[in-house]
Amino acid sequence: MKKVLLAATLAAATATATTGTAFAQATDTIAKAKSTGSVTMGVRESSGALSYTLGDGKYAGFHVEICQRILAELEKQAGKKLEVRYQPVTSQNRIPLVQNGTVDIECGSTTNNAARAKDVGFLNTTYVEEVRIAVKANSGIKGIADLKGKTIATTTGTTSVQHLRKHERANGVDFKEVFGKDHADSFLLMESGRADAFVMDGSILAGNIANAKNPADFKIVGEVLNVEPIAIMIRKDDAGLKKLGNDVIAGLVKSGEMNKLWDKWFLQPIPPKNVKVGLALSESTKDAWANPNDKPMEDYAKK
């Protein structure tokens, strides 16, 4: 009987320990990496020079490379070589996939806002975005007022058209919305004439224009609709990865490497077509680097 009780006690203790480990890993990516020997990076397929596909399961971009630097440091802390898996995500599923543990770190073009911060965590801001309008160069559209009666493309799960509707100059401007499943699809809606304009983050617009068949056929116009902090997303309350990631980001800024990464991805020709996005480093992004913070979009609006 004692042996049976002892076995049962040991089994219960093992189950408790296993459950405890699973619970810890639910929010502790470093512990998960040590245990499993792998880590999953969420990537976008068409988020301009921030994160995009090269084909054959390969991804590149400003945020992808920053995340690769973070995961190199994670590997050191895990004390073992890690298998890095790349998981394509969309605007619709990126937050659920981080929440449920499918993705450990999301390296795309996600705006840090108060609503999302209830469900996920963010590293310090690495890029401050301006929401803009892309159109065909011969469209005659120069700004918000010219969108009246037009069809506007945007990507499902994003907030860009909401900002357009809230803009003070959009009062009385009625337009129709169409939605692309991802940014490339939204750009195609505009490129093919099914939409008159594509409203999205400026870097995404610039990246898609740079990779179009005829980049000169398109341009970015009009007022800045919103200013948004774009950040790398992690699970909520993942204190270990947050500190590790922020330390790596701070190190890149201090060493001048962050400036070099900007130059590489936004000012130099990038694969696969070896074209330049041509996006200069903004004062807002410089300020975010100089004053590290994970403030949400709403704090920027208070300025």
N, C-alpha and C positions, 0 to 999 in steps of 0.2 A: 504493500500500500504506500509506504514511504517513497519507494522508487517511482511509483506512478505520480504521486503528488509532486515530487521533485522534478520529474519530466514535464509535468503540466506547468509548474512554476517557471522553469527554464523557457518553455515554449512561449508563455505569456510575456516573459521579460524580453525575449527575442522579438516578439511581435511589437511590443511597445517601443523597443529600440528602433526597429525598422520603420514604424510609424513616425517616430520622432525624427529620424533621418529624412524621411520623405517630407515631413512638415518643414524641416529646416531648408531642404532643397527647394521647396516651393517658392521661397523668397531669397535664397542664398545661392547665387549662380556660381560663386567660387567653390562652395561645398559640392554643388552638383557636378561641376567640372572635375573636381578631384575624384568623385565617386564614379562617374560615367566615362571619363576620358574624352568627352566631346562637348562641343558648344555650338549653338545654332544662331547664325546671324540672319536677321530679317533684312531683305534687300528689295529695292524697287526696280522695275524693268524699264521705266521711262521717266525718272525724276531728274531730268536734265543732267548736269554734271555732278549732282550730289550723289546719285545712285542710279546705275543703269546696266542693262545687260550687254555683254559682248557676244552672246550666243554660246552654245555648248556648255551651259551651266556656269559660265564665268561672269563675274560682275566687277564693276569698277566705279570710281567716282570719289569725290572729296570726302563724303561721309563714310563710304566703304573703306577708304584707306585709313581714316582716323580710327575706325572700329578695328581694323586689322592691327593697328598699333596697340590698341587697348587689349585685344585678345592675345597679343604677344606677351604683354605684361601679365595677363591672367594665366597664361601658360607657365610663367615663372613662379607665380604664387601657387599654382596647382602642383608644381614640381614634376610635371610630366608632359610629354608631347600630346597635344590635344588634336582631335579630329574636328576641323571647322566645317560645319555644314552650312550651305546657303539656302535659305528658304524665301522664295519670292512672296511678297505680301502686296496687298492692295490697300487703297484708302479705306475700304469697307472692313477688311478682316485683320488689319495690323494690330489693333488694340486687343481684340479677343485672343489672338495668337500669342501675344506677350503675356496676357493674363493667365492663359491655361498652360503656359510652360512650353508650348511648341517652339516659340522663339525666345531666346535669352536676351538678345540685344538687337534693337531695330535701328537700322542705319540707312534711313531714307530721307524723307522730306516732311517730317511730322511737326506741326506747330504745337508748341507747349502752351496750352490754355487751361483755364481753371477747371472746366468740365472734365477734360481728359486727366488732369492731375488727381482727380478723385479715384481713378481706376488704375493708373500707371505712374511710374516715376520718370523723371528726365534728368539727364546729365546737364552740366552747365551749357549755356547757349554757345553754339559754334558758328551760327550763321543767322543774320537778321534779314528777313525777306521783305520785299515789297510786292504786294499783289497788284498786277497790272492787266492790261488788255492787249491781246495779240490779234491782228487782223491781216487780211491780204493787203499788200502795199497799194493796190489800186482801188480799194474799197471806198475811199472817201471818208472813212470813219476816223475821227481825230480825238474823240473823247466820249465821256459818258452821254452827253446830250445827243450824240449821233446814234446811240443804240436804240432809240425809240422805234418800236415796231420791228426790231431785228430779232434774230434767233441767236442765243448765246449758249455756247458749249462750256461745260465744266465737267469735272470728274466726280462720280458718285462717291459720297463719303467725305467730301471736302467742304470748306466753308467759304470759298472765294465769292460765289454769287451772293451769299448772305451779306458779305461786306459791300458788294456793289449796291445791293438794295438799300443798305443803311447809309450809304454815302450821301452827304447833304446835297450834292448836285444831281442825285438820282431821283429827286422828288418829281413825280409826274412823268417819269420815263418808264413806259411799259414795254416789256420784252418777253419773249418766249424762251424757255430753258430746254436744252437737250443734254443728256448725260452720257458720257463715255465711261466704259468700265475701268479704264486706266488713262493716264495722261496721253499716251500715244494714240489711243482711240479718240480722245477728245480733240486732239490736234487734227486727226484725220477728218473729223466732222467739219472742222473749219476749212481744212485744205481742200476737201471734196465739194464744198459749197453747201453742205447741209446745215451749216451754221455760219453766221456772219462774223463772229468773234469768239475767241477762247479766253476766258478769264481764269487766271491762275497765278501762282507764284512766278515772279519775274525770271528766276533762274531756270525754272521748268520750261517757261515759254522760250527763253533764249536757247536752251539746250535742244528743244524740239525743232526750232527754226534752223539752228546750225546743222541739224542732221536731216533736214528736208531735202527733197530732190533739187529744188531751186531756192536756197535760202533768201535770195534777193526778192522773192515774191511775197515776203511777209515782213511785218514790222511790229514793234511794241509801241503803243500810243497811249495818250491820255493821262489822267490823273493817277496818282498813287492811291489805291483803294484802301489799303491797310498796311500796317507794319507789323510783322509777326516774328517772334523768336523761334527759330527752327532748331530742334535739339535731338540728340540720340535718346531713344526711349528704352527704358528697362522696366522690370517688374517693380511694383510699388513696395516700398520698405526694404529694398535690396541694398542695405547700407554698405555692404562690402564692395559690391560692384560699382556703386555710386562713387565711393571714395577712390577706388582704383581708377575708374574712368576719368573722374575730374582731375586726379593727379596727373594722368597721362596728358590730358588736354592742356593743363597748366604748363606742363613741361614742354609741349610743342610750341606754345606761345612764347615762353621764356627763351627758348633756344633759337627762335626765329623760324623754326621748321613749319609752323602754321602758315606763315606768309609764303613760304616756298610751295606748300601744298596748294594754296590758293592760286598762285601763279601757274602751277602745273595743270590744274583742272579747269581754271576759268580764263586764263590768258594765253595759254599755249595750245597748239593743236592736240586734240585728244583722239584716241581710237574710238571706233573702228575706221572712221572716215578721215581722221586727221584734220579736223576743222576746229576753229577756235570758237568758243562760246562768246568770248569778248565781254565779260562782265567784270567791271572794276570793283575793287574792294570798297565797300561803303563805309562811311563814318560810323554808322550804327553798329556794323559788325566789328569794326576796330574797337569801339567802345565796349562791346560785350567781351572781347578778348582781354582788354585792359582791366576790366572790372568784372571778374568771374561771378556769374549768378545763374540761377535757374528760375528767374521770374517768369510768370506766365504772360501771355499776350495782353491781358487786361491791365497789367502794370504799365505796359508801353503806351496804352491808350490814355493813361492818366497824365502823361507828359504835356 
